[in-house]
């Protein structure tokens, strides 16, 4: 039956007003708006919503043409957008099905607004919650004017169409560090033209706004136990920390951090390189000396997320390190003075010497060993000489990034086209250049292939691509091989194509059971080719080190097809497992799907916003609770018999004003075991060391794993 349609014209006008000219453009995510010092925002392309507030007729294709964008929805609905002068965007709706009752717009608001940010809707107003509120919907109503204001008093104002229902939500309720603004606008026959007005308002003049960041790079607007009060206290830590580290007594380990004499007691092999072995029902990561090695790693053991963008927001800081001279090494190289690390500035003032990668690495490795950590985790660069001298193991990543010349597919994240010959040639060249130099390095544990690829999007995105993508051509070829005639294909997919040739440049709607089964089979073919190609190419240049997976997220790894393919090619399965409750049954299922591959829990952390002045991540109340959560997670994992390592994210806290590469509103969480002032979170580490010092007793089943008796850490049925 043909669908019934309602047609209308919707005029949407975006007016970016006082203080900032409109900079609007279309990209794959939506309408991008630059609101100056307030930040950059994306109004996502509208979704079509039915009478029960459920999305219907999903967006299938986006066709860009200069300053215009056409959106094509399932069932034939179309919205044409065009950007005009003065920040205006018009929308024309056509062929809208009768079951569509409203149009929903979403805009994410960064968690950075918890740092003194305010909201106002009509006559109602409040602060953006610092911590997760009891009710995640902290505003709902028909006041169609929303104003969001940052710490400095600058605002973004949205005037939504008449009759719209709007809400502000704290998505931390669902473990997502973001606020969300949603507007539902009814589609009414007598209101075919609607308007949205967006304006940027500069901070009011007069009294200077109190800085967000103090002279030591800490939050200036909050206090907590252990906060450094002044520069004298920072410098006094030099002597105080000597006694602290002297009183830490880690257990005896072999030169690599492994369990001494376990080679003999467990019957393990010494190959001169890290490798994996299975003894009975237990998997072991084995170090070059042949001893059991449980990878206790820290991500980011180098200046990284502590760098922050300072350009354009001087009022945020009570003090900024002067560029050049004494503090030159605190600035990020090649950033033209726009990006600085207050952590490095504090080290310069504390120790009276400039930052160098080698001295930094030597100091941090010595500390890490005192706390019982035995290796570098992901995103740790520099200080290679110091690390080699200390015999400190590390992981690495394969050269498969865009900045290394490898093009990635759109909207699949961290995924290249395994059928593209030019891409394959580039990867071959990258491996040939980068891998041989480290092929005999005994301190290298192995290589990650990628970080958090979204493989579940392969089935959704590849059918929408154009013929220019080799993977789309391969999909069409598999369909041709299966169905032989276009008539048989049309019957299975409920389409009316005239030939297989025309399938390359059209969106293939995956709606019938046969279409879904075909795309699922192609996803397996895609993944099989990707992992086979990477593995074969890798082993041509490095035959000694482990392939340790893709640092998958829960929504990606929970897929039997993917896990079985990974199990054929990887040495270790890596999983970025962020959670409260440690779901052992979930992990066992993944282990079984991979055919018994060892697992590394490659990224996790908890933050304590009230005890750090930072926001984001799964929240706990105190630094000690962070340590107890670590104990619960790491020991429960080690006791499973197939988890062979973990990586805490990160060594140093993220910056109060956000990590540099995400602009003005980057992540700013209490991720570190060390604060921006170089002061360890000792209450946390007092618990962490209990686990790290006794990890081999837990791994070998000689003592039961620690259990954090807290309702938040119970696994929900």
N, C-alpha and C positions, 0 to 999 in steps of 0.2 A: 504494500500500500504506500502511495506517495505521502510524505509528511505534509501537514498543513503549516503554512508560514504566516507570520505577521511581519510586515515591513515597516520601518520607521527611520527617521533621520535623527541621530544623536549628535548634537554639537557640543564638544568638550573643549573648553578654553582654559589653558593654563597661563596664568598671568603671574610672572615672577616680578615682584614689585620693588618697593623701596629698598635701596641699598645694594641691589645685586641684579644685573641683567640676566635675562633668561638664557640658559645654555641647555637646550633640550635636544636630545637625539634618541633615535630608536636603536635598540640592540636586541639580542635574542631574548633577554629577560623581560624587557618592558620599556617604559618611557623613563629615561634617565634625566634627573634634575640636579643641577649643581646649585646648592643653596649657600655658597660661600663658606663662612666660618662655622655655619651650622652643620655642614657636611653634604655628602652626596646621597641621594635617595633614588629609589626605583619604584615607580608605580607599575606594578605588574600588569601585563595585558589582561583585560577583563575576562572573567570566567562567566559562563552562563549558568543560571541557578533556577531550579524548579520550585514548585510551591512548598516542598518540604525542606527547603534550604540546602538541597543537595546539588552539587555540580552535575551538569548534564552537557552532552555534546562537546566533548573535549576539543581543545585547540590542537589541530593536526598539522598546520603548515603556516609559516611566516614568510611572506614575500616582500623583500625590501627593494625599493627603487628610489634612491636619493633620499629626499626628505619625506618619503611616504612609506607606509607599511600596510600590507593587506594581511588580515588574519582570517584563516579558513578553518571552520569548525566542523566536527563530525556531523553529518546530516545535511550539510550544505550551507549553514549559516556563515555569514561573512561580515567582517568589520574592516573598513578602510580608514586608515589614519593618515593625516597629512599635517606636517608642521608648517606653520605660517610665521609671519613676522611678530616680534614682541612676545615670543614665548607662547604662541597659540598652537593648540593641537585640536583639529576637528576630527570627529569620528562619525562615520556613516554606517548604519546598520542595515543589513538586507537579508532577506530569507530567514528571518529568525523563527524557529519552530514555536508552535503555540504553547508547548509545555514550559517555555522559558518565561519566568515571571519577574526576574530581576537580573541585574548585572552587578557583579561583585568585583571591587578593586581592592587590592592588598598592597600595603607598603610597610616594609620592615623598618623599625627604629632601633638603632644600635643600643646595646646594653650600656654604652658610654653615658647615656642620659641618666643613668643612676647616680652619676657624680654631679649632683646639684641641678639636674634637669627638671623642668616643670612642664605640666600640661594644663590646658584650659579648653573646655568644650562648652560653648555657650556661657552660662553663668557658673558652671562648676569647674573646679580646678584642684590641682594637687601636685605632689612631687612624684616623679617616677620612682617606683619602689627600689630601695637599695637591696633588699633581700626579697626572696620569693614571697608574695603575699598569700594569705589564706584563700582569697578569691582571686583567681587569675584574671577575671574580667573586671578591671578596676574602673572602667567607664563603659556604659552602654546607654544609648539614648538617641533622640532625634534632633539634638542640637548639632546642626550641620557645620558649624565653624570650629575647627580644631587648631589650636596653637601649641606648638612644642618649642620650648625655650631651653637653650643650653646653659652651661655653668656661667657663661659670660654675659647672659642677657640677650643674645641674638636669637631670633625666632624664625620659624617657618610656619606660615599660616595657610591652612587649606579650607576653602569654602566649598562644601560638597553640595550636590543638587538638592533642590527641594524634595521633601518626603523621604530622603535617605535615612537609613538606620545605620549608625556608626558605633564602633566599639574599639576600645583599647585593651589589649590583652598582654599579660606577662607570660611568655611562652616557656619560661623556666619550669612551669607546671609540667611540661612535657619534655624536660631536659634539653631545652634549646635556649641558648643565651641570647634572647632577642625580645623586643617588644613588637607587637604587630598592630597596625591600624587597618581596619576593614570598613568599607562602606558598601552597603547594599542599596542600590537604587532601583526602584520598581520600574518596569517597562510599562508605561501607560499610553494608551492610544491618544489621549488628549494632551499629553506632555511629550511630544516627539523630540523636542530640543531641550537639551540639558546643558548646564554650564558648571564647570569646576574652576575656581579661582585659586591660584597659589601665589603667595607673596613671601618674600624674604625681608625681614625687618631687622635692621642693625640694632645693636645694643644702645640703650638710652645713654645720653651724655650725663655728666655730673660726677658723682662719687665713683672712684675706681673700684672695680670688682675685686674682691679678695682672690688671690691666686689659688689655683687648683692644686699646684705642686709646690712643695717647699724647696729650700735651697739644697736639700739632699736628695731630691727626686722622689720623695714620699708624698702621699696625699696630705695636703695642708689643712684639710677640713675635717679630719677625723683623727682619733687617738686610739691606741691599742697597746697592750703590754709589749715591751721590747722596742718600741719606736725610738729611734735615735733623735735626741733633742737638739743637738747642735754639732758644729764642726769639731769642737774639742772632744766630745764624746765619741765621734767617729774615729778620731786619731788615737784615742785611748784604747780602742779595741785591739790595736796592734799588740799590746802587752797582754791584755786580758785573754785574747784568743790563744796565746801560747800555752797557758795553763789548761785551757779547755781541750785543746787537741792532745796535749801530753797525757791527759786523764782518760783518753779513749784507747781501749785495748782490743783491737780486732783479733780474731783467732789466727793461728798459723795457717798459711796457705802456700801453695806452690808458686813459682815465679809468675805464673799467668793469672793467678787468682782461683785456681782449682783446688780440689780437696786432696791434700797430700796422701800418698800411698793408696789412693783408691784404684789406681791402675792394677795393683796386685790384688786387692781385696775384691774388686768387681770383675776382674779379668778383662780390662779394657786394653785397647791397642794404642801405641804411640806412633803416630804417622808423621809427626813434625808439623801438622796443621790441624786446625779445628775441624771436627767431623762429628757425625752422629752415629750412635750405636744403640742397639736394643738388647737388653739383658732381661730375659723372662718377660714380664709385663711392663717393664720400665724402659722409657727412652732416656738416653743421656746425650747431652752435648759434651764432647770430649776435647780437652785442650791439647796443644802440641806435645806435651809431656806424657799424654795418655791418661790424665786424671779427669774425673768428673768435674764439669764446669757448669755451674748455674749462672747464666748471663744476668747480672744485676747492673743494668745500664741506666745512664741518664742521657736524655736527649738535649741537644743544644749546649754542648760543653764548649762554648765559645760565644762571643758577643753576637746576639741574634735578635730575639724578641725584646731585649732590653733597649734596642735602638728605637727612637721615636721621632716623628716628624715635628719639628719646632717652627718651621717657617709658616708665617701667617697667623700665629696665635701666641704672640709674646705675652699677652696678659695672663696666660695660663700659669706662668712660672714666676716664682719669687726670685729666681736667679737662673741664668743660662750660662754655661761655661763659655768664656770668651773664645772665639774661633782663632786658631793659630796659637803659637807660643806653647805655654805650659799644657793646655788642654787640647792641643791639636789631635792627639791620638784618641781622644774620646769621640771624635766625629767620624761618621761612617765614610770610608774612602769613596771617592767618585760620586758623592751626593751633593757637592757644591755648598757645603755648610748648612744644608737643610735638615740634617738628621744627626742626632747625638745620642749617646748612651750616658745617662746619669750614673749608671753603675760604674762605667769606666772612669768617669769624672771623679767619683768617690774613691776609687782605687788610687788614682793619681794623687788626690789630696791625702789619702790615708798612708800610703807608702812612700810618697815623695818621688815617684819615678813614672815615666810615661808607660802607657800600655804597650806590651809586645806580646805577640801570640805565643812565643815560646815560654816566657816567664809566667804568663797567665796559665798556660796548660800545666806547667810544672807545679804551680801552687794548687790548682784545682785537683789534679790527680792525687797529690798528697792528701788533700782533704777527703776526697772520695774514698780512698783506701781506708782512712780512719773511720769513715762511716760504714764501711763494709761493701761499698760498690766496687765492682771489679772491671768495668769496661765502659767505653763510650757507646751511647746509643745513636739514633739517627740525628741528622742535621748538626753533626759535630765536626767542625773543620778547623784546620790550623794547628800549630804546635806539634808538628809531626816529629821533630827532633826530640823534643821533651818526652813525647809519648813513647818513642822508640827507646830512649834511654831508660825510661821507667818500666819498660816491658808491659805496657798497658794495652790490652786488646781493644779493638774497635770494629764497628760495622761500617759499611759504605753503601752507596747507591749506584746503580748502573747509569751510564750516560744516555738517558732516554727522555730528556726534557726538551721543551721548545727552545730554551736558550742554548741548547746544544745542537740545534739544527733539526730536531725531530718534530715534524708537524703532528699535532694531535687532532682527533676528531671533535667536532663541536658537540657540546652538551653531554659527553660521556665521561669527561674528566680523566686526565692522566692515562689516556688510551690512544695509541697510534693505530693506523690502519695496517693490519698485518698482510693485506693483499696488495699493497701499493709497492711497486718495485723501487721507486725512488726513495721511499721511506726505508725500505729494507737495506738499500745500498748505504744510506746515511748511517743507519745503526751499525752495519758492518764496519764502516769506517771509524765510527766512534769507539767501538769495542777494540778494534785493531790499534787505535792510538792510545787508549786509556788503560786497558787491562794488563798487557804484558809486564808493565813496570812493577805491578804489585802481585804478580802471579806466584811469587815465591816468598811472600811476606807471611811469616808465621803468626804475626799479631792480628792479621785480618780474619775476622770470623766468617764473613760472607757478605753478599750483596742483596739489598732490597731491589726489587724490580721497579716498583712504583709506590706512591703514597696515596692511599684512599681513592683508587679508581672507582668509578660508578658503573661497573659492568652490567648491572641490572637495567641500565638505559640502552644497551645495545639493541634490544628487541624493540624499543620504542623509537629510537633515533634513526637507525640505519634505513628503515623503510621510507623515511621522509627525506633522505638525502638525494642529491642530484647524481647524474651519471658520471660526473667528474670524479667521484669517490670510487676507488677500486672496490671497496666493500659493497657498495650498492650494485655495481656491475656483477660482482660475484653472487649476490643474492638473486638477482634476475637470472643469472645463468643456472643456479640451482633450481629455480622454479621451472625454467625451460627444460632442464634435464628431467625433472620429475613428471611434469604434465605433458610434455611433448607437443601438445597443440594448445593454442591460445583459448580455444573453446573450452577445453577441460579445465584450464586455469580459471577462466571467468566463472565457470560453474562453482568451483571450489571456493573462490574468493568473493563471489557475488559482485563481479565487476563487468565492464563491457569494453575491455581493451581490444583494439583492432590487431595488435601484434605484440610480441614480446619486446620488440625494440622500443616501443613507446613507454615501457615501464620504467626506464632509467631516469627519466626526468619528471616523473609525477610522484606524488605522495601515494604510497600504497596503504590504504586503510586496512588495519589488521582487526577485523571484526568477526569473521566467521570462525567456527572451530577449526576448520582446515587451515585458515590463514594463521591462526595462533600457533597451531602445531608446526607449521612450516617455519615460522619465525623462531620458534623455540629451537628447532633443529638447526637452523642457521646460526643461532647464538652459540650453540655447542661447536659448530664448525669454526666460527670466528675465534672462540677462545682456544680451541685445540691448536689452530694455526699460530695464534699469538704466542702461546707458551712453548710450543714446539720450536718455533723460529728463534725465540729468545734463548732457550736452553741450548739448542744446537750451536748457535752463533757464539754464545758465551763460552761453551766448552772448547771451542777452537782456540781461544786465547787464554783461558784459565781453567785448568783441570783439577785444581787443588782446593778451591774455596767453595763454600756452601751458597746455594741460592735460597734466600730466606724469605721469599714471598713478597706480597704486595701491600702489607699493612692495611688489610681490608677493614671496613666498617661493619657493624652488625647487620645492617640492611643488605649488604652485599654478600657477606660470607654465609648467610643463612640460605644457601642454595645448593642443593645436592649436585646438580649438574656441574656447577663451577668447582665445587670441592673435589669431585672425582677427577676432573681434568687437572686441577692443581696437584693432586696427589700423584699423578703420573710423571710430573716434571720437576716439582720442587723438592728440596731437601728438608725444609722447615716451612710450616704454615705460619704466617705472621698476622696478628689480629689486633687492631686498635680497639680494645674493649673498654669503653667507658661505661661504668655501671655503679650502682650502690650494691644491690644484692648480687652475689657471685654465683651465677647459674652453672653449676657443674654438669648438669644433664645437657644443657645447650652445648657446652664445650666438648663433652664426650660424643655428642652427635656429629659435630664437625670433624672430630678426630676419626670417627668411624667412616664418615663419608670420604675422607682423604685416603683411606686405606691404611691408616695408622702412621701418618706423618707426625713427627714432633711439632709442638706448637710454641710460638713465642708471643707473649702478650705485649705488643710493641708500642703501645701508647695509652696512658691513663694519668689522671691526676684528680685531686679534689682541692678546692680552695676554701679559705675562711675569710670572707669579706670583712666581717666585724673585727677580725684579728690581724688585718693586713692593710686595710684602706683600698683594696682592689676588688673588682667585681667580675664575675663570670665563672663558668664551670659548675660542676656539681658542688653545692655549698655544704659546708660543715660549720660548726660554731666556734671551734678553737683550733689552734695549731696541734694540740695533743690529739684531737679527733682526727686530724689529717694523718697523723702517724698511726693511729689505731686502724684507720681505714686501709692504709698501706699494708699493715700486718695481716689483716683479714684477707685482702686480695692476693698478696704474694704467697702467703703460706697455703691458702686454699688451693692456689694454682700449683704450687710445687708438689703438693701432696697427691695430685691426680695421677702422676706417673708418666705423663706425656708432655707437660709444660716444662720447657727447658730454659726459659729465661723471661725477663720482663724489662721494659723500659719506661721509667717515669718521665713525664713531660713537665718541666724542664729543670735545668740546673738553677737558673736565675729567674726571678719573677719577671713577668711582662711589665712594660712601662705603664705608669699611671695614665699617661695620655695615649696609650695604644701602641702596638707594634708597628713599626715604620711602614711596611709594605702594604698596609691596609688603609693608609691615609689618615684622615682626622679621627676616624671612629673605629680604629683597629681593636683587636682583642686586648684586654688589660686585666688579666686574671692573676690570682695568687697561685701561679703554676710552680714556682721555684721552691727549692729547699734552702735557697739563699735569697735574702731580700736585696733590694736595690742598693742598700747601704753596705753590702758585703757581710752582713750579719746573718749567720745561719738561724733558721727557725728551730731553735734547740728543743722546744717542747715536742715538736714533730719528730726530730731526729733521735730524741731519746727513745722513742718507740721504734723507729725505723731500724736502728742498730740492733735491737733485740731480734728482729727477723733476719737481717743480713748476716749477723754473726752466727746464727744457728740454722742457716738455710739448708745446709747439707744434711743435718739431722732430720729436718722435715722432708726433704726430697727422698731420703732413704727409708722413711717410715719409722725412724727411731724416736720421734716424739710427735704427738698429734698437732695439727695446724691450729693456729690461733683463730678464735671466732670472736668477732666484735658483736657483743650482745647489745644491739641497738635495732629498734624496729625498722629503721630505714634500710638496714642491710640484710633484711630477710628477703629471700627470693619469693616473689609472688607467684601463686599457682597459675 
